[in-house]
């Protein structure tokens, strides 16, 4: 994943935490990734303004270009989160009969039932 895509994806995943709108898992993911993003800023004595996300993104891109260890750490975190979010299971429990149940792993195009 290139650095700009990595920075954009990481900040997108952090947005529920930053906007205080996320709940449950997405809030925890956002908080964890925001804490990961903040770490190198604190080491350089720089403060982050979560309200100016474009400025943060530009500085994050610079830090990812400078620090390969941080880039790899953020890359691994983003990859793991994307993998976990892609593996969602749904359990249906009902006391009546189910006539049809369809489990779809991925979809390209239209589905008609």
Biopython code that builds the backbone (N, CA, C, O; Angstrom):
import numpy as np
from Bio.PDB.StructureBuilder import StructureBuilder

atoms = [
    (1, "UNK", "N", (0.852, -1.166, 0.000)),
    (1, "UNK", "CA", (0.000, 0.000, 0.000)),
    (1, "UNK", "C", (0.899, 1.231, 0.000)),
    (1, "UNK", "O", (1.826, 1.318, 0.805)),
    (2, "UNK", "N", (0.639, 2.176, -0.886)),
    (2, "UNK", "CA", (1.482, 3.363, -0.925)),
    (2, "UNK", "C", (1.199, 4.251, 0.283)),
    (2, "UNK", "O", (0.172, 4.094, 0.944)),
    (3, "UNK", "N", (2.094, 5.171, 0.569)),
    (3, "UNK", "CA", (2.050, 5.970, 1.792)),
    (3, "UNK", "C", (0.816, 6.870, 1.851)),
    (3, "UNK", "O", (0.206, 7.002, 2.912)),
    (4, "UNK", "N", (0.444, 7.479, 0.752)),
    (4, "UNK", "CA", (-0.726, 8.362, 0.761)),
    (4, "UNK", "C", (-1.991, 7.563, 1.054)),
    (4, "UNK", "O", (-2.833, 8.001, 1.839)),
    (5, "UNK", "N", (-2.130, 6.395, 0.431)),
    (5, "UNK", "CA", (-3.288, 5.534, 0.696)),
    (5, "UNK", "C", (-3.276, 5.057, 2.139)),
    (5, "UNK", "O", (-4.322, 5.009, 2.785)),
    (6, "UNK", "N", (-2.101, 4.703, 2.651)),
    (6, "UNK", "CA", (-1.976, 4.264, 4.033)),
    (6, "UNK", "C", (-2.413, 5.368, 4.990)),
    (6, "UNK", "O", (-3.189, 5.118, 5.912)),
    (7, "UNK", "N", (-1.925, 6.579, 4.778)),
    (7, "UNK", "CA", (-2.287, 7.704, 5.647)),
    (7, "UNK", "C", (-3.779, 7.985, 5.580)),
    (7, "UNK", "O", (-4.417, 8.199, 6.611)),
    (8, "UNK", "N", (-4.341, 7.987, 4.375)),
    (8, "UNK", "CA", (-5.766, 8.257, 4.198)),
    (8, "UNK", "C", (-6.615, 7.179, 4.859)),
    (8, "UNK", "O", (-7.591, 7.487, 5.543)),
    (9, "UNK", "N", (-6.250, 5.921, 4.657)),
    (9, "UNK", "CA", (-7.003, 4.812, 5.246)),
    (9, "UNK", "C", (-6.914, 4.843, 6.766)),
    (9, "UNK", "O", (-7.920, 4.650, 7.449)),
    (10, "UNK", "N", (-5.729, 5.081, 7.298)),
    (10, "UNK", "CA", (-5.547, 5.130, 8.747)),
    (10, "UNK", "C", (-6.397, 6.235, 9.362)),
    (10, "UNK", "O", (-7.049, 6.017, 10.383)),
    (11, "UNK", "N", (-6.396, 7.403, 8.760)),
    (11, "UNK", "CA", (-7.193, 8.502, 9.296)),
    (11, "UNK", "C", (-8.683, 8.248, 9.126)),
    (11, "UNK", "O", (-9.480, 8.668, 9.965)),
    (12, "UNK", "N", (-9.068, 7.572, 8.063)),
    (12, "UNK", "CA", (-10.479, 7.211, 7.884)),
    (12, "UNK", "C", (-10.928, 6.258, 8.980)),
    (12, "UNK", "O", (-12.032, 6.388, 9.510)),
    (13, "UNK", "N", (-10.072, 5.302, 9.318)),
    (13, "UNK", "CA", (-10.404, 4.362, 10.383)),
    (13, "UNK", "C", (-10.459, 5.061, 11.744)),
    (13, "UNK", "O", (-11.201, 4.637, 12.629)),
    (14, "UNK", "N", (-9.686, 6.116, 11.910)),
    (14, "UNK", "CA", (-9.685, 6.858, 13.176)),
    (14, "UNK", "C", (-10.844, 7.829, 13.280)),
    (14, "UNK", "O", (-11.141, 8.303, 14.377)),
    (15, "UNK", "N", (-11.508, 8.141, 12.181)),
    (15, "UNK", "CA", (-12.527, 9.191, 12.175)),
    (15, "UNK", "C", (-13.691, 8.952, 13.142)),
    (15, "UNK", "O", (-14.166, 9.923, 13.730)),
    (16, "UNK", "N", (-14.185, 7.711, 13.346)),
    (16, "UNK", "CA", (-15.260, 7.566, 14.340)),
    (16, "UNK", "C", (-14.826, 8.007, 15.735)),
    (16, "UNK", "O", (-15.613, 8.582, 16.487)),
    (17, "UNK", "N", (-13.584, 7.737, 16.066)),
    (17, "UNK", "CA", (-13.073, 8.158, 17.373)),
    (17, "UNK", "C", (-12.949, 9.674, 17.427)),
    (17, "UNK", "O", (-13.321, 10.297, 18.422)),
    (18, "UNK", "N", (-12.430, 10.261, 16.363)),
    (18, "UNK", "CA", (-12.202, 11.700, 16.346)),
    (18, "UNK", "C", (-13.512, 12.476, 16.368)),
    (18, "UNK", "O", (-13.614, 13.506, 17.034)),
    (19, "UNK", "N", (-14.493, 11.997, 15.659)),
    (19, "UNK", "CA", (-15.772, 12.679, 15.595)),
    (19, "UNK", "C", (-16.703, 12.319, 16.735)),
    (19, "UNK", "O", (-17.820, 12.832, 16.806)),
    (20, "UNK", "N", (-16.263, 11.447, 17.626)),
    (20, "UNK", "CA", (-17.061, 11.010, 18.770)),
    (20, "UNK", "C", (-18.391, 10.405, 18.348)),
    (20, "UNK", "O", (-19.355, 10.419, 19.114)),
    (21, "UNK", "N", (-18.448, 9.863, 17.107)),
    (21, "UNK", "CA", (-19.697, 9.281, 16.639)),
    (21, "UNK", "C", (-19.654, 7.763, 16.601)),
    (21, "UNK", "O", (-20.687, 7.110, 16.451)),
    (22, "UNK", "N", (-18.482, 7.212, 16.734)),
    (22, "UNK", "CA", (-18.363, 5.757, 16.642)),
    (22, "UNK", "C", (-18.822, 5.073, 17.903)),
    (22, "UNK", "O", (-18.829, 5.670, 18.980)),
    (23, "UNK", "N", (-19.197, 3.842, 17.773)),
    (23, "UNK", "CA", (-19.593, 3.035, 18.918)),
    (23, "UNK", "C", (-18.905, 1.687, 18.825)),
    (23, "UNK", "O", (-18.486, 1.258, 17.750)),
    (24, "UNK", "N", (-18.795, 1.028, 19.965)),
    (24, "UNK", "CA", (-18.298, -0.338, 20.013)),
    (24, "UNK", "C", (-16.955, -0.530, 19.331)),
    (24, "UNK", "O", (-15.980, 0.161, 19.629)),
    (25, "UNK", "N", (-16.925, -1.466, 18.425)),
    (25, "UNK", "CA", (-15.683, -1.862, 17.762)),
    (25, "UNK", "C", (-15.063, -0.725, 16.970)),
    (25, "UNK", "O", (-13.856, -0.499, 17.054)),
    (26, "UNK", "N", (-15.873, -0.004, 16.200)),
    (26, "UNK", "CA", (-15.303, 1.060, 15.376)),
    (26, "UNK", "C", (-14.698, 2.155, 16.248)),
    (26, "UNK", "O", (-13.685, 2.747, 15.878)),
    (27, "UNK", "N", (-15.301, 2.429, 17.389)),
    (27, "UNK", "CA", (-14.752, 3.435, 18.305)),
    (27, "UNK", "C", (-13.404, 2.962, 18.862)),
    (27, "UNK", "O", (-12.447, 3.733, 18.939)),
    (28, "UNK", "N", (-13.345, 1.684, 19.249)),
    (28, "UNK", "CA", (-12.097, 1.137, 19.784)),
    (28, "UNK", "C", (-11.007, 1.126, 18.716)),
    (28, "UNK", "O", (-9.858, 1.469, 18.996)),
    (29, "UNK", "N", (-11.361, 0.735, 17.499)),
    (29, "UNK", "CA", (-10.390, 0.743, 16.400)),
    (29, "UNK", "C", (-9.904, 2.166, 16.164)),
    (29, "UNK", "O", (-8.705, 2.404, 16.015)),
    (30, "UNK", "N", (-10.828, 3.099, 16.132)),
    (30, "UNK", "CA", (-10.461, 4.499, 15.920)),
    (30, "UNK", "C", (-9.532, 5.011, 17.003)),
    (30, "UNK", "O", (-8.553, 5.703, 16.721)),
    (31, "UNK", "N", (-9.845, 4.666, 18.247)),
    (31, "UNK", "CA", (-9.009, 5.103, 19.359)),
    (31, "UNK", "C", (-7.613, 4.492, 19.271)),
    (31, "UNK", "O", (-6.611, 5.184, 19.452)),
    (32, "UNK", "N", (-7.557, 3.177, 18.988)),
    (32, "UNK", "CA", (-6.259, 2.500, 18.888)),
    (32, "UNK", "C", (-5.404, 3.077, 17.769)),
    (32, "UNK", "O", (-4.208, 3.304, 17.952)),
    (33, "UNK", "N", (-6.009, 3.314, 16.621)),
    (33, "UNK", "CA", (-5.220, 3.815, 15.499)),
    (33, "UNK", "C", (-4.826, 5.280, 15.718)),
    (33, "UNK", "O", (-3.745, 5.703, 15.306)),
    (34, "UNK", "N", (-5.700, 6.047, 16.363)),
    (34, "UNK", "CA", (-5.350, 7.443, 16.661)),
    (34, "UNK", "C", (-4.172, 7.486, 17.628)),
    (34, "UNK", "O", (-3.265, 8.302, 17.460)),
    (35, "UNK", "N", (-4.174, 6.615, 18.642)),
    (35, "UNK", "CA", (-3.052, 6.554, 19.577)),
    (35, "UNK", "C", (-1.764, 6.150, 18.863)),
    (35, "UNK", "O", (-0.691, 6.665, 19.180)),
    (36, "UNK", "N", (-1.864, 5.235, 17.909)),
    (36, "UNK", "CA", (-0.700, 4.829, 17.125)),
    (36, "UNK", "C", (-0.190, 5.995, 16.279)),
    (36, "UNK", "O", (1.017, 6.218, 16.186)),
    (37, "UNK", "N", (-1.110, 6.733, 15.667)),
    (37, "UNK", "CA", (-0.720, 7.879, 14.839)),
    (37, "UNK", "C", (-0.084, 8.974, 15.696)),
    (37, "UNK", "O", (0.869, 9.619, 15.259)),
    (38, "UNK", "N", (-0.596, 9.190, 16.906)),
    (38, "UNK", "CA", (-0.087, 10.263, 17.777)),
    (38, "UNK", "C", (1.336, 10.015, 18.269)),
    (38, "UNK", "O", (2.085, 10.956, 18.531)),
    (39, "UNK", "N", (1.701, 8.739, 18.391)),
    (39, "UNK", "CA", (2.984, 8.385, 19.011)),
    (39, "UNK", "C", (4.185, 9.115, 18.395)),
    (39, "UNK", "O", (4.935, 9.748, 19.139)),
    (40, "UNK", "N", (4.405, 9.058, 17.071)),
    (40, "UNK", "CA", (5.587, 9.739, 16.538)),
    (40, "UNK", "C", (5.483, 11.262, 16.610)),
    (40, "UNK", "O", (6.502, 11.950, 16.653)),
    (41, "UNK", "N", (4.271, 11.785, 16.624)),
    (41, "UNK", "CA", (4.111, 13.236, 16.774)),
    (41, "UNK", "C", (4.607, 13.662, 18.149)),
    (41, "UNK", "O", (5.313, 14.662, 18.280)),
    (42, "UNK", "N", (4.231, 12.894, 19.179)),
    (42, "UNK", "CA", (4.678, 13.191, 20.536)),
    (42, "UNK", "C", (6.181, 13.071, 20.682)),
    (42, "UNK", "O", (6.804, 13.855, 21.398)),
    (43, "UNK", "N", (6.773, 12.086, 19.999)),
    (43, "UNK", "CA", (8.224, 11.906, 20.062)),
    (43, "UNK", "C", (8.957, 13.095, 19.454)),
    (43, "UNK", "O", (10.071, 13.421, 19.863)),
    (44, "UNK", "N", (8.326, 13.742, 18.471)),
    (44, "UNK", "CA", (8.936, 14.920, 17.838)),
    (44, "UNK", "C", (8.490, 16.216, 18.504)),
    (44, "UNK", "O", (8.887, 17.299, 18.075)),
    (45, "UNK", "N", (7.670, 16.117, 19.545)),
    (45, "UNK", "CA", (7.199, 17.299, 20.252)),
    (45, "UNK", "C", (6.163, 18.099, 19.464)),
    (45, "UNK", "O", (5.997, 19.298, 19.690)),
    (46, "UNK", "N", (5.477, 17.444, 18.551)),
    (46, "UNK", "CA", (4.459, 18.126, 17.754)),
    (46, "UNK", "C", (3.078, 17.776, 18.299)),
    (46, "UNK", "O", (2.823, 16.650, 18.728)),
    (47, "UNK", "N", (2.199, 18.770, 18.270)),
    (47, "UNK", "CA", (0.831, 18.532, 18.702)),
    (47, "UNK", "C", (-0.048, 18.285, 17.492)),
    (47, "UNK", "O", (0.202, 18.805, 16.404)),
    (48, "UNK", "N", (-1.079, 17.484, 17.701)),
    (48, "UNK", "CA", (-2.027, 17.179, 16.630)),
    (48, "UNK", "C", (-3.314, 17.948, 16.857)),
    (48, "UNK", "O", (-3.817, 18.023, 17.978)),
    (49, "UNK", "N", (-3.841, 18.518, 15.789)),
    (49, "UNK", "CA", (-5.128, 19.189, 15.832)),
    (49, "UNK", "C", (-6.108, 18.318, 15.063)),
    (49, "UNK", "O", (-6.154, 18.358, 13.834)),
    (50, "UNK", "N", (-6.897, 17.523, 15.800)),
    (50, "UNK", "CA", (-7.823, 16.584, 15.162)),
    (50, "UNK", "C", (-8.889, 17.297, 14.344)),
    (50, "UNK", "O", (-9.552, 16.676, 13.514)),
    (51, "UNK", "N", (-9.059, 18.590, 14.570)),
    (51, "UNK", "CA", (-10.050, 19.343, 13.805)),
    (51, "UNK", "C", (-9.535, 19.705, 12.418)),
    (51, "UNK", "O", (-10.328, 19.994, 11.522)),
    (52, "UNK", "N", (-8.219, 19.692, 12.231)),
    (52, "UNK", "CA", (-7.625, 20.011, 10.932)),
    (52, "UNK", "C", (-7.000, 18.739, 10.359)),
    (52, "UNK", "O", (-5.779, 18.588, 10.345)),
    (53, "UNK", "N", (-7.843, 17.839, 9.893)),
    (53, "UNK", "CA", (-7.409, 16.512, 9.470)),
    (53, "UNK", "C", (-6.493, 16.560, 8.242)),
    (53, "UNK", "O", (-5.617, 15.707, 8.102)),
    (54, "UNK", "N", (-6.675, 17.523, 7.366)),
    (54, "UNK", "CA", (-5.811, 17.630, 6.186)),
    (54, "UNK", "C", (-4.379, 17.973, 6.584)),
    (54, "UNK", "O", (-3.426, 17.456, 6.001)),
    (55, "UNK", "N", (-4.232, 18.836, 7.568)),
    (55, "UNK", "CA", (-2.905, 19.187, 8.073)),
    (55, "UNK", "C", (-2.252, 17.968, 8.733)),
    (55, "UNK", "O", (-1.063, 17.710, 8.542)),
    (56, "UNK", "N", (-3.032, 17.235, 9.498)),
    (56, "UNK", "CA", (-2.528, 16.013, 10.140)),
    (56, "UNK", "C", (-2.111, 15.008, 9.075)),
    (56, "UNK", "O", (-1.064, 14.372, 9.194)),
    (57, "UNK", "N", (-2.923, 14.864, 8.040)),
    (57, "UNK", "CA", (-2.616, 13.910, 6.963)),
    (57, "UNK", "C", (-1.303, 14.265, 6.281)),
    (57, "UNK", "O", (-0.482, 13.384, 6.025)),
    (58, "UNK", "N", (-1.093, 15.547, 5.983)),
    (58, "UNK", "CA", (0.160, 15.972, 5.344)),
    (58, "UNK", "C", (1.364, 15.654, 6.224)),
    (58, "UNK", "O", (2.377, 15.152, 5.737)),
    (59, "UNK", "N", (1.255, 15.943, 7.510)),
    (59, "UNK", "CA", (2.357, 15.665, 8.425)),
    (59, "UNK", "C", (2.544, 14.161, 8.606)),
    (59, "UNK", "O", (3.672, 13.684, 8.727)),
    (60, "UNK", "N", (1.444, 13.417, 8.624)),
    (60, "UNK", "CA", (1.528, 11.960, 8.739)),
    (60, "UNK", "C", (2.257, 11.367, 7.540)),
    (60, "UNK", "O", (3.083, 10.469, 7.701)),
    (61, "UNK", "N", (1.963, 11.852, 6.354)),
    (61, "UNK", "CA", (2.646, 11.384, 5.142)),
    (61, "UNK", "C", (4.145, 11.636, 5.261)),
    (61, "UNK", "O", (4.948, 10.768, 4.922)),
    (62, "UNK", "N", (4.528, 12.820, 5.742)),
    (62, "UNK", "CA", (5.949, 13.127, 5.934)),
    (62, "UNK", "C", (6.598, 12.151, 6.912)),
    (62, "UNK", "O", (7.697, 11.654, 6.666)),
    (63, "UNK", "N", (5.910, 11.881, 8.023)),
    (63, "UNK", "CA", (6.467, 10.965, 9.025)),
    (63, "UNK", "C", (6.563, 9.533, 8.495)),
    (63, "UNK", "O", (7.515, 8.818, 8.807)),
    (64, "UNK", "N", (5.582, 9.117, 7.698)),
    (64, "UNK", "CA", (5.628, 7.777, 7.116)),
    (64, "UNK", "C", (6.783, 7.649, 6.130)),
    (64, "UNK", "O", (7.399, 6.588, 6.027)),
    (65, "UNK", "N", (7.076, 8.723, 5.409)),
    (65, "UNK", "CA", (8.214, 8.719, 4.492)),
    (65, "UNK", "C", (9.541, 8.681, 5.232)),
    (65, "UNK", "O", (10.506, 8.093, 4.743)),
    (66, "UNK", "N", (9.602, 9.302, 6.409)),
    (66, "UNK", "CA", (10.841, 9.389, 7.181)),
    (66, "UNK", "C", (11.115, 8.138, 8.016)),
    (66, "UNK", "O", (12.273, 7.771, 8.210)),
    (67, "UNK", "N", (10.074, 7.486, 8.506)),
    (67, "UNK", "CA", (10.224, 6.438, 9.506)),
    (67, "UNK", "C", (9.630, 5.127, 8.999)),
    (67, "UNK", "O", (8.420, 4.919, 9.088)),
    (68, "UNK", "N", (10.465, 4.253, 8.475)),
    (68, "UNK", "CA", (10.005, 2.982, 7.907)),
    (68, "UNK", "C", (9.419, 2.070, 8.980)),
    (68, "UNK", "O", (8.479, 1.325, 8.703)),
    (69, "UNK", "N", (9.959, 2.115, 10.204)),
    (69, "UNK", "CA", (9.433, 1.284, 11.289)),
    (69, "UNK", "C", (7.990, 1.690, 11.600)),
    (69, "UNK", "O", (7.122, 0.831, 11.753)),
    (70, "UNK", "N", (7.738, 2.989, 11.692)),
    (70, "UNK", "CA", (6.387, 3.486, 11.945)),
    (70, "UNK", "C", (5.467, 3.140, 10.782)),
    (70, "UNK", "O", (4.316, 2.757, 10.992)),
    (71, "UNK", "N", (5.965, 3.272, 9.561)),
    (71, "UNK", "CA", (5.166, 2.936, 8.377)),
    (71, "UNK", "C", (4.743, 1.472, 8.425)),
    (71, "UNK", "O", (3.581, 1.152, 8.173)),
    (72, "UNK", "N", (5.688, 0.577, 8.750)),
    (72, "UNK", "CA", (5.372, -0.854, 8.812)),
    (72, "UNK", "C", (4.387, -1.163, 9.936)),
    (72, "UNK", "O", (3.495, -1.996, 9.772)),
    (73, "UNK", "N", (4.547, -0.498, 11.071)),
    (73, "UNK", "CA", (3.645, -0.711, 12.206)),
    (73, "UNK", "C", (2.219, -0.270, 11.851)),
    (73, "UNK", "O", (1.254, -0.978, 12.136)),
    (74, "UNK", "N", (2.100, 0.906, 11.228)),
    (74, "UNK", "CA", (0.789, 1.402, 10.832)),
    (74, "UNK", "C", (0.194, 0.532, 9.724)),
    (74, "UNK", "O", (-1.004, 0.250, 9.725)),
    (75, "UNK", "N", (1.029, 0.112, 8.789)),
    (75, "UNK", "CA", (0.583, -0.757, 7.696)),
    (75, "UNK", "C", (0.016, -2.070, 8.251)),
    (75, "UNK", "O", (-1.050, -2.515, 7.827)),
    (76, "UNK", "N", (0.725, -2.681, 9.189)),
    (76, "UNK", "CA", (0.261, -3.933, 9.793)),
    (76, "UNK", "C", (-1.057, -3.743, 10.535)),
    (76, "UNK", "O", (-1.955, -4.580, 10.448)),
    (77, "UNK", "N", (-1.166, -2.633, 11.267)),
    (77, "UNK", "CA", (-2.397, -2.365, 12.006)),
    (77, "UNK", "C", (-3.575, -2.205, 11.043)),
    (77, "UNK", "O", (-4.632, -2.802, 11.250)),
    (78, "UNK", "N", (-3.396, -1.404, 9.997)),
    (78, "UNK", "CA", (-4.456, -1.161, 9.013)),
    (78, "UNK", "C", (-4.838, -2.469, 8.320)),
    (78, "UNK", "O", (-6.023, -2.753, 8.148)),
    (79, "UNK", "N", (-3.847, -3.262, 7.921)),
    (79, "UNK", "CA", (-4.135, -4.542, 7.263)),
    (79, "UNK", "C", (-4.928, -5.475, 8.175)),
    (79, "UNK", "O", (-5.875, -6.123, 7.729)),
    (80, "UNK", "N", (-4.543, -5.543, 9.456)),
    (80, "UNK", "CA", (-5.252, -6.399, 10.407)),
    (80, "UNK", "C", (-6.691, -5.937, 10.612)),
    (80, "UNK", "O", (-7.608, -6.756, 10.666)),
    (81, "UNK", "N", (-6.887, -4.628, 10.725)),
    (81, "UNK", "CA", (-8.233, -4.089, 10.910)),
    (81, "UNK", "C", (-9.090, -4.369, 9.681)),
    (81, "UNK", "O", (-10.238, -4.795, 9.810)),
    (82, "UNK", "N", (-8.543, -4.134, 8.494)),
    (82, "UNK", "CA", (-9.302, -4.394, 7.274)),
    (82, "UNK", "C", (-9.665, -5.871, 7.168)),
    (82, "UNK", "O", (-10.766, -6.214, 6.737)),
    (83, "UNK", "N", (-8.741, -6.742, 7.560)),
    (83, "UNK", "CA", (-9.017, -8.180, 7.542)),
    (83, "UNK", "C", (-10.130, -8.526, 8.533)),
    (83, "UNK", "O", (-11.057, -9.262, 8.196)),
    (84, "UNK", "N", (-10.039, -7.996, 9.753)),
    (84, "UNK", "CA", (-11.050, -8.272, 10.773)),
    (84, "UNK", "C", (-12.416, -7.732, 10.368)),
    (84, "UNK", "O", (-13.432, -8.394, 10.578)),
    (85, "UNK", "N", (-12.446, -6.547, 9.795)),
    (85, "UNK", "CA", (-13.721, -5.970, 9.379)),
    (85, "UNK", "C", (-14.321, -6.728, 8.202)),
    (85, "UNK", "O", (-15.538, -6.727, 8.018)),
    (86, "UNK", "N", (-13.482, -7.370, 7.413)),
    (86, "UNK", "CA", (-13.957, -8.155, 6.279)),
    (86, "UNK", "C", (-14.482, -9.524, 6.670)),
    (86, "UNK", "O", (-15.147, -10.187, 5.874)),
    (87, "UNK", "N", (-14.189, -9.950, 7.890)),
    (87, "UNK", "CA", (-14.627, -11.263, 8.370)),
    (87, "UNK", "C", (-15.724, -11.101, 9.415)),
    (87, "UNK", "O", (-15.513, -11.352, 10.602)),
    (88, "UNK", "N", (-16.873, -10.686, 8.964)),
    (88, "UNK", "CA", (-18.008, -10.498, 9.856)),
    (88, "UNK", "C", (-18.955, -11.672, 9.688)),
    (88, "UNK", "O", (-19.313, -12.029, 8.565)),
    (89, "UNK", "N", (-19.356, -12.263, 10.779)),
    (89, "UNK", "CA", (-20.294, -13.378, 10.749)),
    (89, "UNK", "C", (-21.634, -12.925, 11.299)),
    (89, "UNK", "O", (-21.701, -12.092, 12.203)),
    (90, "UNK", "N", (-22.692, -13.480, 10.746)),
    (90, "UNK", "CA", (-24.032, -13.169, 11.218)),
    (90, "UNK", "C", (-24.712, -14.470, 11.612)),
    (90, "UNK", "O", (-24.758, -15.416, 10.825)),
    (91, "UNK", "N", (-25.235, -14.517, 12.814)),
    (91, "UNK", "CA", (-25.978, -15.675, 13.290)),
    (91, "UNK", "C", (-27.452, -15.299, 13.362)),
    (91, "UNK", "O", (-27.810, -14.265, 13.926)),
    (92, "UNK", "N", (-28.301, -16.141, 12.791)),
    (92, "UNK", "CA", (-29.740, -15.907, 12.816)),
    (92, "UNK", "C", (-30.362, -16.967, 13.703)),
    (92, "UNK", "O", (-30.205, -18.163, 13.457)),
    (93, "UNK", "N", (-31.064, -16.533, 14.729)),
    (93, "UNK", "CA", (-31.752, -17.458, 15.613)),
    (93, "UNK", "C", (-33.226, -17.101, 15.596)),
    (93, "UNK", "O", (-33.599, -15.939, 15.759)),
    (94, "UNK", "N", (-34.053, -18.103, 15.400)),
    (94, "UNK", "CA", (-35.477, -17.867, 15.293)),
    (94, "UNK", "C", (-36.194, -19.120, 15.781)),
    (94, "UNK", "O", (-35.693, -20.232, 15.613)),
    (95, "UNK", "N", (-37.348, -18.945, 16.375)),
    (95, "UNK", "CA", (-38.116, -20.089, 16.852)),
    (95, "UNK", "C", (-39.051, -20.642, 15.781)),
    (95, "UNK", "O", (-39.753, -21.621, 16.030)),
    (96, "UNK", "N", (-39.074, -20.058, 14.639)),
    (96, "UNK", "CA", (-39.905, -20.574, 13.564)),
    (96, "UNK", "C", (-39.010, -21.137, 12.467)),
    (96, "UNK", "O", (-37.784, -21.093, 12.573)),
    (97, "UNK", "N", (-39.608, -21.648, 11.447)),
    (97, "UNK", "CA", (-38.808, -22.243, 10.379)),
    (97, "UNK", "C", (-38.299, -21.158, 9.429)),
    (97, "UNK", "O", (-38.967, -20.156, 9.175)),
    (98, "UNK", "N", (-37.125, -21.392, 8.930)),
    (98, "UNK", "CA", (-36.525, -20.487, 7.959)),
    (98, "UNK", "C", (-36.651, -21.150, 6.599)),
    (98, "UNK", "O", (-36.161, -22.259, 6.386)),
    (99, "UNK", "N", (-37.302, -20.471, 5.698)),
    (99, "UNK", "CA", (-37.487, -21.053, 4.374)),
    (99, "UNK", "C", (-36.237, -20.925, 3.520)),
    (99, "UNK", "O", (-35.915, -21.815, 2.732)),
    (100, "UNK", "N", (-35.549, -19.828, 3.681)),
    (100, "UNK", "CA", (-34.370, -19.620, 2.844)),
    (100, "UNK", "C", (-33.357, -18.793, 3.634)),
    (100, "UNK", "O", (-33.711, -17.779, 4.236)),
    (101, "UNK", "N", (-32.115, -19.223, 3.629)),
    (101, "UNK", "CA", (-31.042, -18.457, 4.239)),
    (101, "UNK", "C", (-29.904, -18.390, 3.232)),
    (101, "UNK", "O", (-29.493, -19.411, 2.682)),
    (102, "UNK", "N", (-29.405, -17.210, 2.998)),
    (102, "UNK", "CA", (-28.330, -17.017, 2.033)),
    (102, "UNK", "C", (-27.163, -16.365, 2.759)),
    (102, "UNK", "O", (-27.329, -15.320, 3.389)),
    (103, "UNK", "N", (-26.001, -16.963, 2.679)),
    (103, "UNK", "CA", (-24.775, -16.384, 3.219)),
    (103, "UNK", "C", (-23.921, -15.931, 2.049)),
    (103, "UNK", "O", (-23.578, -16.729, 1.177)),
    (104, "UNK", "N", (-23.582, -14.663, 2.031)),
    (104, "UNK", "CA", (-22.819, -14.099, 0.925)),
    (104, "UNK", "C", (-21.489, -13.590, 1.471)),
    (104, "UNK", "O", (-21.458, -12.710, 2.332)),
    (105, "UNK", "N", (-20.393, -14.149, 0.965)),
    (105, "UNK", "CA", (-19.060, -13.725, 1.393)),
    (105, "UNK", "C", (-18.618, -12.458, 0.708)),
    (105, "UNK", "O", (-18.002, -11.596, 1.335)),
    (106, "UNK", "N", (-18.916, -12.331, -0.545)),
    (106, "UNK", "CA", (-18.601, -11.113, -1.292)),
    (106, "UNK", "C", (-19.591, -11.012, -2.433)),
    (106, "UNK", "O", (-20.205, -12.003, -2.829)),
    (107, "UNK", "N", (-19.739, -9.826, -2.950)),
    (107, "UNK", "CA", (-20.732, -9.600, -3.986)),
    (107, "UNK", "C", (-20.185, -8.652, -5.027)),
    (107, "UNK", "O", (-19.620, -7.606, -4.707)),
    (108, "UNK", "N", (-20.359, -9.030, -6.261)),
    (108, "UNK", "CA", (-20.066, -8.137, -7.382)),
    (108, "UNK", "C", (-21.312, -8.176, -8.255)),
    (108, "UNK", "O", (-21.644, -9.216, -8.825)),
    (109, "UNK", "N", (-21.986, -7.069, -8.357)),
    (109, "UNK", "CA", (-23.205, -7.040, -9.145)),
    (109, "UNK", "C", (-24.436, -7.084, -8.281)),
    (109, "UNK", "O", (-24.358, -6.837, -7.078)),
    (110, "UNK", "N", (-25.576, -7.394, -8.872)),
    (110, "UNK", "CA", (-26.867, -7.395, -8.172)),
    (110, "UNK", "C", (-27.207, -8.791, -7.675)),
    (110, "UNK", "O", (-26.824, -9.796, -8.273)),
    (111, "UNK", "N", (-27.938, -8.829, -6.561)),
    (111, "UNK", "CA", (-28.433, -10.084, -6.006)),
    (111, "UNK", "C", (-29.942, -9.966, -5.900)),
    (111, "UNK", "O", (-30.456, -8.985, -5.361)),
    (112, "UNK", "N", (-30.648, -10.953, -6.409)),
    (112, "UNK", "CA", (-32.100, -11.009, -6.291)),
    (112, "UNK", "C", (-32.478, -12.272, -5.555)),
    (112, "UNK", "O", (-31.993, -13.355, -5.881)),
    (113, "UNK", "N", (-33.349, -12.142, -4.555)),
    (113, "UNK", "CA", (-33.819, -13.310, -3.796)),
    (113, "UNK", "C", (-35.299, -13.475, -4.005)),
    (113, "UNK", "O", (-35.901, -14.398, -3.457)),
]
sb = StructureBuilder()
sb.init_structure("model")
sb.init_model(0)
sb.init_chain("A")
sb.init_seg("    ")
for serial, (resi, resn, name, xyz) in enumerate(atoms, 1):
    if name == "N":
        sb.init_residue(resn, " ", resi, " ")
    sb.init_atom(name, np.array(xyz, "f"), 0.0, 1.0, " ", f" {name:<3s}", serial, name[0])
structure = sb.get_structure()
